[in-house]
Amino acid sequence: MQNDDLKYKIALSLIPKVGHVTAKKLVSYVGSFEGVFKESKKNLLKIPGIGKILANLIIDSNVIPIAEEEIEFIQKKKVVPVFYLDKTYPERLKHCDDAPILLYTFGNTDLNLRKILSVVGTRKATIEGKTFCENLITDLADRGHNPTIVSGLAYGIDAVAHNSALKNNLPTIAVLGHGLDIIYPASHKKLAKEVIKNGMLMTDFPSKSIRDKNNFIKRNRIIAGLSDATIVVESAEKGGALITADIANSYNRDVFAVPGRITDMYSKGCNNLIKTNKASMLTKVEDLEYILGWEPNDKKNNIVQKELFIELSKDEKRLVDILKEQDELPIDSICIKADMPTSKVSPILLNLEFMGIVKTLPGKLYKLVHCYAC
């Protein structure tokens, strides 16, 4: 019974000229996936937007056998289909009108994590572009954001984004422009295997799909729709990365572009995005934090701070214990409680601030950082 249900879901996505918007409308009006294929032409014509041509295509479509073959492939390769009505379907993608009704996934990652970023760019990335991409993703991990990194498994920036995510132990999703029966480019088979270990391969194309240029353009809507923001690292004046940026803008998602010299071929696209207000300029991780409202949570610093805490001097520990008792204190109160002169307390507090254990607030108040206040 479950396979029958899946068979009709897959079949619905295979009907020629029936796009994802129309497919959703058909299910909504008819009431079931199977019903779409068993509905009379007369009733199909009553559905808004369904004319004679589409009605005939639905009635005459011979996609059920193809759907049955796809189920065999899914079961053999342990592919997980995700339908747009499933709880596991990406919530961000649900808000996109042209989102696919069915996704084929291979791997294991939560598609609804709190922070997801798409990173795209030219296949002919420069050393500077690759380095920026690597550093940005490393900085995001170092500052405790741990986002899922989405890209397209292509040469250049895509591959750098996936590899950098893996290097920093971040989940990563590769969105493909073909079925899961192949990997393109073939030289990225090893990378694809690594992605599966800490992320997912995803596509809305069934196996045996023709590898067509337009399919790679279509997949860009998934890259844009899966994430909170799209980052264009490098792009020529025209290219797939700019299409992804345009789609992200149409979804009212944030778009960022890395600026470059006006004479650089692979900075022209990014510079134009910034010039036409289609993207925010991105030069460092703080730009992302500011616009997206992400607060850093530096895990590496926390580890260092905990190690430093063990090595605190007797006087330093006394001041830390005092600040633990109250949320915040002026230096005068700290001196009284510690029974120490200001001339001695002030440099100790300054040293604790350098170590990231204490922070200064307006009004010359002192407070422990969160991990020490616990």
Long-range contacts (C-beta under 8 A, 24 or more apart in sequence): 3-71, 4-34, 5-33, 5-34, 6-71, 6-74, 6-81, 7-64, 7-67, 7-68, 7-71, 8-32, 8-33, 8-34, 8-36, 8-37, 8-67, 9-33, 9-81, 9-83, 9-101, 9-102, 10-66, 10-67, 10-70, 10-71, 10-81, 10-102, 10-206, 11-37, 11-61, 11-63, 11-64, 11-66, 11-67, 12-36, 12-101, 12-102, 13-100, 13-101, 13-102, 13-204, 13-206, 14-61, 14-63, 14-66, 14-67, 14-206, 15-57, 15-58, 15-61, 15-63, 16-57, 16-61, 17-53, 17-54, 17-57, 18-54, 18-57, 18-58, 19-98, 20-98, 20-99, 20-100, 20-101, 21-97, 21-98, 22-49, 22-50, 22-54, 23-101, 24-84, 24-101, 25-49, 25-50, 26-50, 26-58, 37-61, 37-64, 66-206, 70-206, 70-207, 73-181, 73-206, 73-207, 74-104, 77-106, 77-180, 77-181, 78-106, 79-104, 79-105, 79-106, 79-180, 80-104, 80-105, 80-106, 81-105, 82-111, 88-112, 90-225, 90-226, 92-116, 92-225, 92-226, 92-227, 92-228, 93-222, 93-225, 93-226, 95-225, 95-251, 96-221, 96-224, 96-225, 96-251, 98-221, 99-221, 99-222, 99-225, 100-204, 100-222, 102-204, 103-202, 103-203, 103-204, 103-222, 104-179, 104-180, 104-202, 104-203, 104-204, 104-205, 104-206, 105-200, 105-201, 105-202, 106-180, 106-196, 106-200, 106-201, 106-202, 107-173, 107-195, 107-196, 107-197, 107-199, 107-200, 107-201, 108-200, 109-148, 109-171, 109-173, 109-198, 109-199, 109-200, 110-148, 110-171, 111-173, 111-200, 111-226, 113-147, 113-148, 113-171, 115-145, 115-146, 115-147, 115-148, 115-228, 115-294, 116-147, 116-148, 116-150, 116-226, 116-227, 116-228, 117-147, 117-148, 117-149, 117-150, 117-227, 117-228, 117-229, 117-230, 117-231, 117-288, 118-149, 118-150, 118-151, 118-223, 118-224, 118-226, 118-227, 118-229, 118-230, 118-231, 118-244, 118-248, 119-149, 119-150, 119-151, 119-157, 119-158, 119-161, 119-230, 119-231, 119-233, 120-151, 120-152, 120-157, 120-158, 120-161, 120-220, 120-223, 120-230, 120-231, 120-232, 120-233, 120-235, 120-240, 120-241, 120-244, 120-245, 121-156, 121-157, 121-158, 121-232, 121-233, 121-234, 121-235, 121-241, 122-156, 122-157, 122-234, 122-235, 122-236, 122-239, 122-241, 122-266, 122-269, 123-154, 123-155, 123-156, 123-157, 123-158, 124-155, 124-156, 124-266, 125-156, 125-157, 125-160, 125-233, 125-234, 125-266, 126-234, 126-264, 126-266, 128-260, 129-156, 129-157, 129-160, 129-233, 129-234, 129-258, 129-266, 130-156, 130-157, 130-160, 132-233, 132-258, 133-157, 133-160, 133-161, 133-164, 133-233, 134-160, 134-164, 134-167, 136-231, 136-233, 136-282, 136-284, 136-285, 137-161, 137-164, 137-165, 137-168, 137-170, 138-164, 138-167, 138-168, 139-284, 139-285, 140-168, 140-170, 140-285, 140-288, 141-168, 141-169, 141-170, 142-298, 142-299, 142-300, 143-285, 143-289, 143-296, 143-297, 143-298, 144-296, 144-297, 144-298, 144-299, 145-294, 145-296, 145-297, 146-170, 148-172, 148-173, 148-199, 148-227, 149-173, 150-175, 150-223, 150-226, 150-227, 151-175, 151-223, 152-176, 152-177, 152-216, 152-219, 152-220, 152-223, 152-240, 153-183, 153-184, 153-188, 153-191, 153-192, 153-195, 153-201, 154-185, 154-240, 155-185, 155-188, 156-234, 157-233, 157-234, 157-241, 159-188, 159-191, 161-233, 162-191, 162-194, 162-195, 163-191, 165-198, 165-199, 166-194, 166-195, 166-198, 169-198, 170-198, 171-198, 171-199, 171-200, 172-198, 172-199, 173-199, 173-200, 173-201, 173-202, 173-226, 174-199, 174-200, 174-201, 174-202, 175-202, 175-203, 175-219, 175-222, 175-223, 175-226, 176-201, 176-202, 176-203, 176-205, 176-219, 177-203, 177-205, 177-211, 177-215, 177-216, 177-217, 177-218, 177-219, 178-203, 178-205, 178-209, 178-211, 178-215, 179-203, 179-205, 179-206, 179-207, 179-208, 179-209, 180-207, 181-207, 181-208, 182-211, 184-211, 216-240, 217-243, 220-244, 220-247, 221-247, 224-248, 224-251, 224-253, 225-251, 225-253, 227-253, 228-253, 228-254, 228-292, 229-253, 229-254, 229-255, 229-256, 229-288, 229-291, 229-292, 230-254, 230-255, 230-256, 231-255, 231-256, 231-257, 231-258, 231-282, 231-288, 232-256, 232-257, 232-258, 232-269, 232-270, 232-273, 232-279, 233-258, 233-270, 234-258, 234-260, 234-266, 234-267, 234-269, 234-270, 235-266, 235-268, 235-269, 235-270, 235-273, 236-265, 236-266, 236-268, 236-269, 237-268, 237-269, 237-272, 238-269, 239-269, 241-269, 242-269, 242-273, 245-273, 245-278, 245-279, 246-278, 249-278, 254-280, 254-291, 254-292, 255-279, 255-280, 256-280, 256-281, 256-282, 256-287, 256-288, 256-291, 257-281, 257-282, 258-282, 258-283, 259-283, 301-356, 302-371, 304-356, 305-355, 305-356, 305-357, 305-369, 305-371, 305-372, 306-371, 308-355, 308-356, 308-357, 309-357, 309-372, 315-340, 315-344, 315-348, 316-348, 316-351, 316-352, 319-345, 319-348, 319-349, 319-352, 319-358, 320-352, 320-357, 320-358, 320-368, 320-372, 323-358, 323-366, 323-367, 323-368, 323-372, 323-373, 324-368, 324-372, 324-373, 327-367, 327-373, 328-361, 328-365, 328-366, 328-367, 329-365, 329-366, 329-367, 330-363, 330-364, 330-365, 330-366, 331-364, 331-366, 334-366
